[in-house]
Amino acid sequence: MLFPILVTGLFSGAVPQAGDTAPDFTVTDTDGRQHTLSELVTQGPVIVAFFPKAFTPG
């Protein structure tokens, strides 16, 4: 019973809340181009979304 409490405590600080500032990161798209969040926000608002296993089998 203690294990779930410890795991929850470890990750509770890592869960972003609405209104939090996203950390800067760089990703590569399916065409091999890299995109950096700090560069994208200079062009206007950015929506960051994550879809686990989207469009993948299993």
Secondary structure as GFF3:
##gff-version 3
##sequence-region A 1 58
A	DSSP	alpha_helix	2	12	.	.	.	ID=ss1
A	DSSP	beta_strand	26	28	.	.	.	ID=ss2
A	DSSP	beta_strand	34	36	.	.	.	ID=ss3
A	DSSP	alpha_helix	37	40	.	.	.	ID=ss4
A	DSSP	three_ten_helix	41	43	.	.	.	ID=ss5
###
